[in-house]
Amino acid sequence: MKLPEKKLDIKLIATDMDDTLLDKNAQIPEKNKKALLNAAEKGIYVVLSSGRIKASLTEFSKTLELDKYEKGKYIVALNGARIYDISTGETIYSKNVDGDVLVEAFEEVKKSGFSAEVYGEKTIYTNVDNEWTRLDSGLCLIPMKEVPNFKEFLKQGHSKMLIPGNPEKLLELKERLEKRLGDRAVIFTSKPYFLEIMASGCGKGEALEFLAKKLNIPLEQTMAFGDSMNDESMIRKIYNSVAMKNGLEYIQNIARFVTRKTNEDCGVADFINTYVL
């Protein structure tokens, strides 16, 4: 098992949400809440880092009561496309996929029979209201809006595009998009039924590198928890990277450490309490 040999000197802890900090009911277990609050009280920055949008992460921050702490004021949203200071509402980091890349991707998406979504701060925008786009809206508890001229809407550029659908067919689409877009975008599955397109060089890892530098925190004193492919850049770039026991084998293999417990058993709290606090 990949575990630290001693206590770690950590100044920033970032954590993914779904299947990492949250349980199967998308709730934050009390043990995880207590561990993160104890970390913030001891002067460690605690950063929620997720594919979710600002409104969703802000609500989780309030549930955790992290918003009451100076060390809990930053969130990384939309898989690293945005960093917000929720104490002021300020956007301190922003990266969009170019409009022409989104339009080209959408042409391939429509040709393959899929719908697509892009994100505002409080709304999910889609070209079609169907069971797949409603799935994302329901999971995030964020309202969805159908946009009549979606292709034109894409031209302004957006933080990311999400394509929901059948996992096997999405993998086929992923291959076609990678060939068509090349290095102009990053393409990955955040869940088996969600395919995401982001700007080249954009990810949770890049966003957290920016934040650590802004806060004058050496990467050797950063830690990040994740479980899936949208966590890959974070797991690769953050020095004390921690994969969840329930995470993908690939993510466990590239992480520095792996939790002893799953998200259902508060693996984040167990690791922080044992190796940080």
Backbone as CSV, one residue per row, in Angstrom:
resi,resn,N_x,N_y,N_z,CA_x,CA_y,CA_z,C_x,C_y,C_z
1,MET,0.844,-1.202,0.000,0.000,0.000,0.000,0.880,1.253,0.000
2,LYS,0.508,2.246,-0.788,1.304,3.467,-0.929,0.876,4.480,0.128
3,LEU,1.625,4.492,1.249,1.304,5.386,2.356,2.564,6.120,2.824
4,PRO,2.408,7.309,3.404,3.574,8.026,3.922,4.220,7.263,5.086
5,GLU,5.503,7.465,5.263,6.222,6.825,6.370,6.188,7.682,7.621
6,LYS,5.804,8.946,7.474,5.749,9.855,8.614,4.747,10.970,8.313
7,LYS,4.522,11.843,9.308,3.638,12.985,9.117,4.182,13.905,8.026
8,LEU,3.282,14.493,7.257,3.652,15.364,6.150,3.441,16.825,6.523
9,ASP,4.332,17.681,6.063,4.223,19.124,6.296,3.442,19.731,5.133
10,ILE,2.165,19.978,5.343,1.261,20.404,4.274,0.684,21.790,4.563
11,LYS,0.660,22.636,3.535,0.101,23.983,3.665,-1.152,24.178,2.807
12,LEU,-1.406,23.271,1.869,-2.597,23.371,1.013,-3.109,21.967,0.721
13,ILE,-4.398,21.738,0.985,-5.056,20.466,0.668,-6.179,20.738,-0.323
14,ALA,-6.119,20.108,-1.476,-7.198,20.196,-2.466,-7.907,18.851,-2.522
15,THR,-9.204,18.879,-2.677,-9.938,17.621,-2.767,-11.024,17.677,-3.835
16,ASP,-11.082,16.625,-4.612,-12.186,16.395,-5.532,-13.452,16.174,-4.698
17,MET,-14.601,16.210,-5.333,-15.864,16.048,-4.612,-16.477,14.659,-4.822
18,ASP,-17.025,14.417,-6.017,-17.741,13.165,-6.271,-16.814,11.956,-6.182
19,ASP,-17.246,10.966,-5.404,-16.507,9.705,-5.213,-15.175,9.908,-4.498
20,THR,-14.985,11.091,-3.922,-13.771,11.386,-3.153,-14.163,11.929,-1.776
21,LEU,-14.585,13.184,-1.717,-15.031,13.768,-0.453,-16.477,13.383,-0.146
22,LEU,-17.293,13.237,-1.196,-18.716,12.938,-1.024,-18.973,11.437,-0.971
23,ASP,-20.063,11.057,-0.301,-20.469,9.652,-0.305,-21.361,9.371,-1.509
24,LYS,-21.912,8.182,-1.582,-22.703,7.788,-2.754,-23.989,8.603,-2.901
25,ASN,-24.398,9.266,-1.828,-25.594,10.112,-1.878,-25.249,11.578,-2.114
26,ALA,-24.012,11.825,-2.508,-23.515,13.188,-2.760,-23.601,14.062,-1.512
27,GLN,-23.391,13.442,-0.355,-23.360,14.163,0.912,-21.949,14.139,1.492
28,ILE,-21.635,15.123,2.335,-20.324,15.186,2.973,-20.409,14.513,4.345
29,PRO,-19.743,13.378,4.539,-19.762,12.730,5.851,-19.167,13.633,6.926
30,GLU,-19.678,13.514,8.132,-19.255,14.373,9.229,-17.751,14.252,9.502
31,LYS,-17.201,13.057,9.378,-15.763,12.868,9.625,-14.925,13.677,8.631
32,ASN,-15.349,13.686,7.368,-14.623,14.480,6.365,-14.720,15.967,6.667
33,LYS,-15.917,16.407,7.059,-16.118,17.816,7.406,-15.203,18.222,8.554
34,LYS,-15.161,17.421,9.587,-14.364,17.746,10.761,-12.873,17.804,10.423
35,ALA,-12.398,16.852,9.612,-10.980,16.826,9.249,-10.584,18.072,8.467
36,LEU,-11.424,18.491,7.519,-11.109,19.672,6.723,-11.153,20.944,7.567
37,LEU,-12.128,21.031,8.477,-12.204,22.207,9.349,-11.010,22.269,10.295
38,ASN,-10.600,21.112,10.804,-9.417,21.077,11.669,-8.180,21.541,10.911
39,ALA,-8.087,21.147,9.640,-6.956,21.573,8.814,-6.973,23.090,8.626
40,ALA,-8.148,23.636,8.309,-8.262,25.089,8.113,-7.934,25.843,9.398
41,GLU,-8.381,25.314,10.524,-8.107,25.954,11.811,-6.612,25.965,12.133
42,LYS,-5.888,24.984,11.610,-4.445,24.895,11.846,-3.635,25.646,10.795
43,GLY,-4.326,26.419,9.943,-3.628,27.265,8.987,-3.342,26.640,7.649
44,ILE,-4.005,25.530,7.336,-3.830,24.866,6.043,-4.944,25.324,5.099
45,TYR,-4.588,25.773,3.908,-5.597,26.112,2.908,-6.330,24.836,2.480
46,VAL,-7.649,24.889,2.463,-8.472,23.762,2.028,-9.244,24.207,0.797
47,VAL,-9.031,23.511,-0.324,-9.567,23.952,-1.611,-10.438,22.857,-2.213
48,LEU,-11.726,23.129,-2.373,-12.601,22.196,-3.084,-12.282,22.312,-4.568
49,SER,-12.023,21.165,-5.207,-11.565,21.170,-6.604,-12.385,20.160,-7.390
50,SER,-13.252,20.655,-8.274,-14.259,19.788,-8.886,-14.612,20.220,-10.299
51,GLY,-15.311,19.333,-11.006,-15.872,19.678,-12.299,-17.147,20.502,-12.157
52,ARG,-17.653,20.605,-10.952,-18.885,21.341,-10.687,-18.681,22.846,-10.889
53,ILE,-19.798,23.564,-11.029,-19.721,25.001,-11.260,-19.657,25.753,-9.926
54,LYS,-19.420,27.051,-10.022,-19.228,27.893,-8.844,-20.380,27.781,-7.845
55,ALA,-21.604,27.871,-8.320,-22.751,27.873,-7.412,-22.809,26.599,-6.579
56,SER,-22.551,25.470,-7.217,-22.588,24.178,-6.519,-21.487,24.091,-5.471
57,LEU,-20.262,24.469,-5.836,-19.141,24.388,-4.900,-19.286,25.384,-3.753
58,THR,-19.860,26.536,-4.030,-20.087,27.517,-2.971,-21.045,26.968,-1.920
59,GLU,-22.066,26.255,-2.371,-23.010,25.643,-1.431,-22.325,24.583,-0.582
60,PHE,-21.462,23.776,-1.197,-20.724,22.768,-0.435,-19.796,23.435,0.578
61,SER,-19.179,24.543,0.179,-18.305,25.263,1.090,-19.078,25.767,2.307
62,LYS,-20.296,26.229,2.068,-21.139,26.692,3.175,-21.554,25.531,4.071
63,THR,-21.863,24.385,3.450,-22.226,23.193,4.225,-21.067,22.754,5.114
64,LEU,-19.870,22.827,4.571,-18.667,22.480,5.337,-18.300,23.541,6.368
65,GLU,-18.853,24.756,6.184,-18.505,25.939,6.983,-17.085,26.410,6.698
66,LEU,-16.536,25.991,5.569,-15.218,26.459,5.161,-15.236,27.936,4.799
67,ASP,-16.404,28.416,4.348,-16.510,29.816,3.924,-16.271,30.797,5.071
68,LYS,-16.256,30.294,6.305,-16.022,31.152,7.464,-14.527,31.357,7.734
69,TYR,-13.703,30.598,7.024,-12.267,30.633,7.278,-11.513,31.313,6.134
70,GLU,-10.514,32.088,6.485,-9.613,32.685,5.492,-8.976,31.592,4.642
71,LYS,-8.651,30.470,5.262,-7.974,29.379,4.564,-8.939,28.516,3.744
72,GLY,-10.222,28.854,3.770,-11.196,28.072,3.014,-11.888,28.864,1.926
73,LYS,-11.295,30.002,1.547,-12.017,30.918,0.659,-11.842,30.634,-0.830
74,TYR,-10.939,29.727,-1.201,-10.713,29.456,-2.623,-11.381,28.155,-3.067
75,ILE,-11.959,28.185,-4.261,-12.496,26.963,-4.878,-11.986,26.875,-6.318
76,VAL,-11.724,25.666,-6.746,-11.351,25.399,-8.135,-12.548,24.721,-8.789
77,ALA,-13.157,25.380,-9.760,-14.375,24.891,-10.397,-14.115,24.463,-11.838
78,LEU,-15.091,23.735,-12.392,-15.083,23.376,-13.806,-13.772,22.687,-14.221
79,ASN,-13.345,21.761,-13.349,-12.140,20.957,-13.612,-10.879,21.781,-13.856
80,GLY,-10.822,22.943,-13.214,-9.611,23.757,-13.309,-9.714,24.939,-14.243
81,ALA,-10.860,25.142,-14.869,-11.025,26.287,-15.774,-11.233,27.595,-15.016
82,ARG,-11.626,27.500,-13.746,-11.853,28.703,-12.936,-11.334,28.494,-11.514
83,ILE,-10.783,29.575,-10.946,-10.540,29.642,-9.508,-11.273,30.878,-9.001
84,TYR,-12.042,30.705,-7.930,-12.793,31.811,-7.346,-12.356,32.049,-5.904
85,ASP,-12.368,33.305,-5.512,-12.277,33.692,-4.115,-13.710,33.934,-3.669
86,ILE,-14.295,32.989,-2.935,-15.716,33.103,-2.624,-15.985,34.137,-1.525
87,SER,-14.934,34.618,-0.868,-15.131,35.667,0.135,-15.435,37.009,-0.526
88,THR,-14.975,37.173,-1.769,-15.206,38.425,-2.502,-16.027,38.213,-3.774
89,GLY,-16.139,36.940,-4.222,-16.810,36.646,-5.489,-15.903,36.821,-6.688
90,GLU,-14.652,37.173,-6.442,-13.705,37.457,-7.520,-13.252,36.173,-8.233
91,THR,-13.133,36.276,-9.561,-12.521,35.212,-10.352,-11.036,35.525,-10.457
92,ILE,-10.188,34.665,-9.914,-8.755,34.965,-9.916,-7.998,34.180,-10.981
93,TYR,-8.690,33.254,-11.647,-8.049,32.461,-12.714,-9.140,32.002,-13.652
94,SER,-8.914,32.142,-14.949,-9.941,31.779,-15.923,-9.304,31.313,-17.229
95,LYS,-9.793,30.191,-17.740,-9.295,29.680,-19.008,-10.449,29.049,-19.784
96,ASN,-10.660,29.506,-21.022,-11.759,29.022,-21.857,-11.262,28.204,-23.040
97,VAL,-12.129,27.328,-23.513,-11.907,26.670,-24.802,-12.298,27.673,-25.883
98,ASP,-11.459,27.842,-26.886,-11.764,28.775,-27.976,-13.079,28.408,-28.651
99,GLY,-13.807,29.448,-29.067,-15.089,29.226,-29.715,-15.002,28.370,-30.960
100,ASP,-13.949,28.577,-31.776,-13.846,27.793,-33.005,-13.603,26.319,-32.720
101,VAL,-12.904,26.024,-31.633,-12.685,24.628,-31.233,-14.001,24.003,-30.776
102,LEU,-14.784,24.756,-30.011,-16.079,24.243,-29.547,-17.037,23.992,-30.713
103,VAL,-17.052,24.897,-31.674,-17.926,24.727,-32.843,-17.528,23.485,-33.629
104,GLU,-16.243,23.299,-33.826,-15.761,22.128,-34.560,-16.081,20.841,-33.801
105,ALA,-15.901,20.876,-32.491,-16.218,19.704,-31.673,-17.712,19.402,-31.739
106,PHE,-18.530,20.451,-31.688,-19.979,20.272,-31.703,-20.448,19.651,-33.015
107,GLU,-19.807,19.992,-34.101,-20.154,19.388,-35.394,-19.976,17.869,-35.330
108,GLU,-18.871,17.428,-34.718,-18.611,15.995,-34.575,-19.585,15.360,-33.586
109,VAL,-19.901,16.083,-32.529,-20.838,15.593,-31.513,-22.226,15.373,-32.126
110,LYS,-22.721,16.370,-32.869,-24.043,16.249,-33.490,-24.075,15.131,-34.526
111,LYS,-23.014,15.031,-35.306,-22.926,13.996,-36.337,-22.988,12.606,-35.713
112,SER,-22.476,12.497,-34.486,-22.463,11.210,-33.789,-23.737,10.956,-32.992
113,GLY,-24.675,11.911,-33.020,-25.968,11.723,-32.384,-26.028,12.071,-30.906
114,PHE,-25.049,12.837,-30.425,-25.016,13.224,-29.016,-25.493,14.662,-28.830
115,SER,-25.829,14.987,-27.594,-26.099,16.366,-27.202,-24.845,16.917,-26.534
116,ALA,-24.847,18.229,-26.282,-23.677,18.860,-25.665,-24.125,19.915,-24.663
117,GLU,-23.218,20.237,-23.735,-23.502,21.228,-22.708,-22.284,22.126,-22.496
118,VAL,-22.542,23.375,-22.128,-21.497,24.276,-21.646,-22.041,24.948,-20.385
119,TYR,-21.170,25.667,-19.678,-21.515,26.078,-18.327,-21.370,27.579,-18.079
120,GLY,-22.378,28.127,-17.411,-22.274,29.452,-16.841,-21.999,29.308,-15.356
121,GLU,-22.019,30.392,-14.602,-21.735,30.312,-13.168,-22.883,29.683,-12.389
122,LYS,-24.118,29.800,-12.937,-25.268,29.263,-12.207,-26.198,28.421,-13.064
123,THR,-25.825,28.204,-14.331,-26.723,27.527,-15.270,-25.934,26.619,-16.202
124,ILE,-26.547,25.476,-16.562,-26.006,24.596,-17.600,-26.774,24.881,-18.882
125,TYR,-26.051,25.123,-19.971,-26.673,25.411,-21.268,-26.486,24.222,-22.205
126,THR,-27.554,23.862,-22.931,-27.499,22.697,-23.809,-28.237,22.952,-25.114
127,ASN,-27.925,22.150,-26.114,-28.646,22.270,-27.388,-29.935,21.470,-27.384
128,VAL,-30.016,20.452,-26.501,-31.202,19.589,-26.461,-31.532,19.244,-25.012
129,ASP,-32.791,19.374,-24.664,-33.260,18.934,-23.348,-33.663,17.468,-23.465
130,ASN,-32.819,16.568,-22.943,-33.143,15.144,-23.007,-32.732,14.453,-21.703
131,GLU,-32.888,13.150,-21.644,-32.608,12.425,-20.394,-31.151,12.545,-19.976
132,TRP,-30.249,12.651,-20.953,-28.823,12.723,-20.630,-28.438,14.096,-20.078
133,THR,-28.942,15.148,-20.695,-28.609,16.485,-20.185,-29.297,16.740,-18.849
134,ARG,-30.488,16.165,-18.663,-31.167,16.292,-17.366,-30.422,15.532,-16.283
135,LEU,-29.724,14.466,-16.656,-28.928,13.705,-15.684,-27.867,14.598,-15.051
136,ASP,-27.139,15.340,-15.873,-26.095,16.226,-15.359,-26.698,17.319,-14.480
137,SER,-27.780,17.900,-14.936,-28.454,18.949,-14.173,-28.917,18.421,-12.818
138,GLY,-29.435,17.197,-12.824,-29.917,16.592,-11.580,-28.799,16.264,-10.612
139,LEU,-27.687,15.784,-11.126,-26.558,15.441,-10.266,-25.961,16.682,-9.614
140,CYS,-25.896,17.768,-10.388,-25.301,19.014,-9.877,-26.308,19.885,-9.136
141,LEU,-27.607,19.559,-9.280,-28.684,20.380,-8.705,-28.599,21.820,-9.205
142,ILE,-28.319,21.927,-10.511,-28.178,23.224,-11.158,-29.183,23.300,-12.310
143,PRO,-29.882,24.424,-12.495,-30.855,24.537,-13.586,-30.209,24.441,-14.962
144,MET,-30.978,23.897,-15.897,-30.510,23.729,-17.267,-31.372,24.579,-18.194
145,LYS,-30.747,25.127,-19.224,-31.469,25.945,-20.191,-31.120,25.495,-21.603
146,GLU,-32.148,25.254,-22.416,-31.937,24.884,-23.815,-31.715,26.153,-24.637
147,VAL,-30.671,26.157,-25.446,-30.316,27.313,-26.265,-30.635,26.998,-27.729
148,PRO,-31.549,27.760,-28.342,-31.969,27.462,-29.725,-30.820,27.459,-30.727
149,ASN,-30.028,28.517,-30.777,-28.911,28.581,-31.721,-27.616,28.284,-30.965
150,PHE,-27.470,27.012,-30.614,-26.376,26.593,-29.743,-25.008,26.799,-30.407
151,LYS,-24.947,26.533,-31.690,-23.669,26.684,-32.408,-23.173,28.129,-32.331
152,GLU,-24.062,29.066,-32.508,-23.688,30.481,-32.412,-23.272,30.833,-30.983
153,PHE,-23.983,30.247,-30.023,-23.701,30.461,-28.607,-22.285,29.993,-28.248
154,LEU,-21.817,28.952,-28.915,-20.491,28.397,-28.629,-19.359,29.319,-29.066
155,LYS,-19.606,30.166,-30.047,-18.535,30.964,-30.655,-17.856,31.923,-29.684
156,GLN,-18.542,32.278,-28.611,-17.959,33.209,-27.639,-16.903,32.537,-26.760
157,GLY,-16.810,31.183,-26.816,-15.866,30.460,-25.977,-16.462,30.172,-24.600
158,HIS,-16.127,29.022,-24.035,-16.662,28.626,-22.728,-15.621,27.820,-21.965
159,SER,-15.860,27.652,-20.679,-14.897,26.966,-19.820,-14.672,25.520,-20.240
160,LYS,-15.737,24.836,-20.633,-15.616,23.443,-21.076,-16.894,23.029,-21.789
161,MET,-16.812,21.918,-22.516,-17.988,21.295,-23.103,-18.110,19.892,-22.526
162,LEU,-19.323,19.520,-22.164,-19.583,18.174,-21.673,-20.546,17.478,-22.606
163,ILE,-20.228,16.223,-22.948,-21.091,15.402,-23.800,-21.525,14.201,-22.986
164,PRO,-22.802,14.111,-22.627,-23.283,12.956,-21.876,-23.797,11.875,-22.820
165,GLY,-23.712,10.604,-22.386,-24.240,9.547,-23.239,-23.728,8.167,-22.879
166,ASN,-24.040,7.219,-23.745,-23.638,5.831,-23.563,-22.117,5.718,-23.483
167,PRO,-21.585,5.098,-22.410,-20.133,5.052,-22.205,-19.336,4.462,-23.373
168,GLU,-19.793,3.371,-23.941,-19.045,2.742,-25.042,-19.001,3.653,-26.266
169,LYS,-20.130,4.257,-26.587,-20.179,5.140,-27.751,-19.387,6.428,-27.504
170,LEU,-19.342,6.867,-26.237,-18.560,8.062,-25.912,-17.062,7.814,-26.135
171,LEU,-16.608,6.608,-25.849,-15.192,6.289,-26.073,-14.854,6.350,-27.563
172,GLU,-15.795,5.919,-28.394,-15.593,6.010,-29.847,-15.546,7.475,-30.281
173,LEU,-16.450,8.284,-29.713,-16.464,9.714,-30.014,-15.170,10.373,-29.540
174,LYS,-14.689,9.959,-28.399,-13.448,10.513,-27.855,-12.296,10.338,-28.850
175,GLU,-12.188,9.175,-29.427,-11.130,8.905,-30.406,-11.260,9.817,-31.622
176,ARG,-12.492,9.997,-32.098,-12.707,10.854,-33.271,-12.374,12.314,-32.948
177,LEU,-12.776,12.761,-31.764,-12.503,14.148,-31.368,-11.007,14.382,-31.184
178,GLU,-10.315,13.420,-30.626,-8.871,13.561,-30.429,-8.148,13.693,-31.766
179,LYS,-8.586,12.920,-32.749,-7.986,13.011,-34.086,-8.298,14.359,-34.729
180,ARG,-9.515,14.829,-34.539,-9.949,16.059,-35.200,-9.373,17.315,-34.529
181,LEU,-9.320,17.321,-33.200,-8.899,18.525,-32.481,-7.410,18.537,-32.146
182,GLY,-6.793,17.381,-32.109,-5.359,17.312,-31.821,-5.018,17.937,-30.484
183,ASP,-3.963,18.769,-30.481,-3.511,19.371,-29.228,-4.198,20.701,-28.915
184,ARG,-5.287,21.001,-29.619,-6.023,22.235,-29.356,-6.976,22.108,-28.166
185,ALA,-7.113,20.893,-27.633,-8.017,20.673,-26.507,-7.563,19.463,-25.701
186,VAL,-8.029,19.407,-24.462,-7.844,18.239,-23.600,-9.184,17.522,-23.529
187,ILE,-9.185,16.216,-23.768,-10.432,15.445,-23.815,-10.316,14.255,-22.861
188,PHE,-11.312,14.081,-21.994,-11.257,12.981,-21.026,-12.663,12.630,-20.552
189,THR,-12.802,11.470,-19.915,-14.065,11.076,-19.297,-13.981,11.372,-17.807
190,SER,-14.893,12.195,-17.295,-14.936,12.482,-15.858,-15.741,11.422,-15.128
191,LYS,-16.751,10.919,-15.791,-17.492,9.717,-15.400,-17.663,8.903,-16.676
192,PRO,-17.921,7.605,-16.582,-18.047,6.811,-17.812,-19.044,7.373,-18.819
193,TYR,-20.075,8.076,-18.299,-21.132,8.614,-19.169,-20.988,10.109,-19.425
194,PHE,-19.856,10.711,-19.032,-19.585,12.130,-19.296,-18.229,12.270,-19.987
195,LEU,-18.244,12.814,-21.201,-17.012,13.130,-21.922,-16.828,14.645,-21.876
196,GLU,-15.625,15.102,-21.560,-15.404,16.543,-21.400,-14.290,17.051,-22.304
197,ILE,-14.480,18.278,-22.766,-13.494,18.955,-23.611,-13.099,20.252,-22.923
198,MET,-11.789,20.423,-22.723,-11.285,21.632,-22.075,-10.158,22.231,-22.893
199,ALA,-9.773,23.444,-22.543,-8.694,24.126,-23.255,-7.388,23.363,-23.086
200,SER,-6.552,23.428,-24.083,-5.238,22.795,-24.007,-4.460,23.339,-22.813
201,GLY,-3.838,22.444,-22.048,-3.069,22.875,-20.885,-3.914,23.303,-19.711
202,CYS,-5.182,22.920,-19.709,-6.096,23.314,-18.638,-6.503,22.085,-17.833
203,GLY,-6.447,22.192,-16.519,-6.849,21.098,-15.651,-6.758,21.526,-14.199
204,LYS,-7.202,20.660,-13.329,-7.127,20.965,-11.898,-5.677,21.177,-11.461
205,GLY,-4.771,20.374,-12.013,-3.370,20.495,-11.632,-2.786,21.849,-11.970
206,GLU,-3.051,22.324,-13.172,-2.545,23.634,-13.601,-3.130,24.752,-12.735
207,ALA,-4.427,24.638,-12.434,-5.075,25.658,-11.596,-4.475,25.676,-10.194
208,LEU,-4.216,24.510,-9.633,-3.663,24.446,-8.284,-2.208,24.900,-8.253
209,GLU,-1.474,24.650,-9.318,-0.111,25.192,-9.411,-0.153,26.715,-9.353
210,PHE,-1.088,27.297,-10.098,-1.261,28.762,-10.099,-1.587,29.258,-8.696
211,LEU,-2.520,28.577,-8.025,-2.945,29.014,-6.703,-1.810,28.880,-5.686
212,ALA,-1.078,27.780,-5.731,0.038,27.586,-4.801,1.085,28.683,-4.977
213,LYS,1.365,29.020,-6.232,2.334,30.082,-6.508,1.830,31.422,-5.975
214,LYS,0.545,31.701,-6.168,-0.054,32.951,-5.686,0.066,33.050,-4.165
215,LEU,-0.061,31.905,-3.479,-0.031,31.879,-2.020,1.376,31.641,-1.467
216,ASN,2.354,31.575,-2.375,3.754,31.338,-1.979,3.923,30.024,-1.213
217,ILE,3.219,28.995,-1.678,3.322,27.673,-1.070,4.114,26.758,-2.006
218,PRO,5.239,26.201,-1.561,5.992,25.264,-2.406,5.151,24.038,-2.735
219,LEU,5.302,23.497,-3.942,4.516,22.323,-4.329,4.757,21.149,-3.389
220,GLU,5.937,21.092,-2.763,6.244,20.016,-1.812,5.331,20.050,-0.593
221,GLN,4.647,21.178,-0.393,3.741,21.309,0.748,2.274,21.314,0.318
222,THR,2.008,20.812,-0.880,0.637,20.700,-1.377,0.188,19.248,-1.391
223,MET,-1.107,19.051,-1.264,-1.701,17.709,-1.272,-3.007,17.761,-2.049
224,ALA,-3.334,16.686,-2.774,-4.586,16.642,-3.534,-5.161,15.233,-3.520
225,PHE,-6.472,15.143,-3.337,-7.193,13.876,-3.339,-8.054,13.774,-4.603
226,GLY,-8.034,12.624,-5.278,-8.858,12.431,-6.462,-9.091,10.966,-6.758
227,ASP,-9.973,10.708,-7.721,-10.320,9.317,-8.018,-10.435,8.984,-9.494
228,SER,-10.606,10.001,-10.355,-10.959,9.701,-11.746,-10.104,10.491,-12.725
229,MET,-10.444,10.356,-14.032,-9.591,10.923,-15.069,-9.589,12.447,-15.081
230,ASN,-10.639,13.085,-14.586,-10.605,14.548,-14.513,-9.691,15.036,-13.386
231,ASP,-9.179,14.091,-12.601,-8.212,14.417,-11.550,-6.773,14.162,-11.995
232,GLU,-6.578,13.658,-13.206,-5.247,13.219,-13.614,-4.188,14.312,-13.498
233,SER,-4.471,15.513,-14.017,-3.445,16.560,-13.975,-3.135,16.958,-12.537
234,MET,-4.135,16.935,-11.676,-3.940,17.244,-10.265,-3.077,16.175,-9.591
235,ILE,-3.343,14.932,-9.911,-2.576,13.827,-9.336,-1.137,13.840,-9.852
236,ARG,-0.953,14.241,-11.091,0.401,14.284,-11.662,1.196,15.502,-11.171
237,LYS,0.552,16.645,-11.000,1.285,17.877,-10.736,1.447,18.213,-9.252
238,ILE,0.514,17.788,-8.425,0.604,18.083,-6.994,1.525,17.063,-6.335
239,TYR,2.469,17.550,-5.562,3.554,16.691,-5.050,3.026,15.537,-4.192
240,ASN,2.206,15.849,-3.199,1.637,14.805,-2.339,0.255,14.420,-2.866
241,SER,0.250,13.750,-4.000,-1.010,13.348,-4.632,-1.531,12.074,-3.968
242,VAL,-2.844,12.038,-3.733,-3.463,10.916,-3.028,-4.657,10.398,-3.828
243,ALA,-4.571,9.169,-4.289,-5.688,8.543,-4.991,-6.594,7.854,-3.986
244,MET,-7.882,7.862,-4.255,-8.823,7.166,-3.386,-8.731,5.655,-3.600
245,LYS,-8.932,4.922,-2.541,-8.925,3.455,-2.624,-9.966,2.959,-3.618
246,ASN,-11.068,3.700,-3.737,-12.131,3.349,-4.678,-11.903,3.941,-6.066
247,GLY,-10.779,4.646,-6.261,-10.520,5.320,-7.533,-10.075,4.374,-8.627
248,LEU,-9.970,4.926,-9.833,-9.501,4.129,-10.971,-8.101,3.588,-10.709
249,GLU,-7.846,2.383,-11.187,-6.527,1.775,-11.003,-5.436,2.655,-11.609
250,TYR,-5.725,3.252,-12.746,-4.757,4.133,-13.411,-4.375,5.295,-12.505
251,ILE,-5.374,5.918,-11.858,-5.121,7.048,-10.964,-4.338,6.582,-9.736
252,GLN,-4.662,5.417,-9.209,-3.912,4.874,-8.076,-2.452,4.630,-8.450
253,ASN,-2.228,4.174,-9.670,-0.868,3.857,-10.101,0.019,5.091,-10.244
254,ILE,-0.575,6.225,-10.652,0.253,7.413,-10.867,0.332,8.315,-9.628
255,ALA,-0.499,8.034,-8.616,-0.497,8.846,-7.402,0.685,8.483,-6.509
256,ARG,1.115,9.437,-5.709,2.192,9.196,-4.739,1.706,8.297,-3.606
257,PHE,0.449,8.528,-3.203,-0.141,7.746,-2.115,-1.543,7.274,-2.510
258,VAL,-2.062,6.295,-1.744,-3.440,5.808,-1.920,-4.069,5.707,-0.533
259,THR,-5.302,6.161,-0.401,-5.967,6.119,0.907,-6.187,4.678,1.359
260,ARG,-6.292,4.512,2.665,-6.558,3.185,3.233,-8.038,2.838,3.135
261,LYS,-8.879,3.879,3.015,-10.320,3.672,3.008,-10.950,4.322,1.779
262,THR,-12.148,3.892,1.426,-12.874,4.432,0.281,-13.592,5.725,0.680
263,ASN,-14.225,6.352,-0.310,-15.013,7.555,-0.019,-16.180,7.240,0.910
264,GLU,-16.720,6.037,0.828,-17.844,5.660,1.695,-17.405,5.522,3.152
265,ASP,-16.122,5.267,3.372,-15.581,5.115,4.725,-14.718,6.307,5.134
266,CYS,-14.962,7.457,4.495,-14.268,8.710,4.849,-12.754,8.581,4.688
267,GLY,-12.335,8.109,3.506,-10.917,7.946,3.226,-10.128,9.243,3.305
268,VAL,-10.754,10.367,2.929,-10.071,11.660,3.000,-9.765,12.007,4.449
269,ALA,-10.752,11.870,5.330,-10.554,12.184,6.749,-9.516,11.271,7.369
270,ASP,-9.580,9.985,7.068,-8.634,9.027,7.632,-7.196,9.416,7.257
271,PHE,-6.984,9.791,6.004,-5.633,10.129,5.548,-5.151,11.422,6.190
272,ILE,-5.999,12.455,6.208,-5.603,13.743,6.780,-5.320,13.609,8.274
273,ASN,-6.202,12.931,8.979,-6.028,12.776,10.425,-4.763,11.993,10.772
274,THR,-4.442,10.996,9.937,-3.311,10.133,10.227,-1.980,10.731,9.788
275,TYR,-1.972,11.394,8.630,-0.685,11.781,8.039,-0.447,13.285,7.939
276,VAL,-1.433,14.090,8.337,-1.250,15.546,8.240,-1.444,16.229,9.600
277,LEU,-2.566,15.984,10.242,-2.901,16.700,11.488,-2.181,16.135,12.707
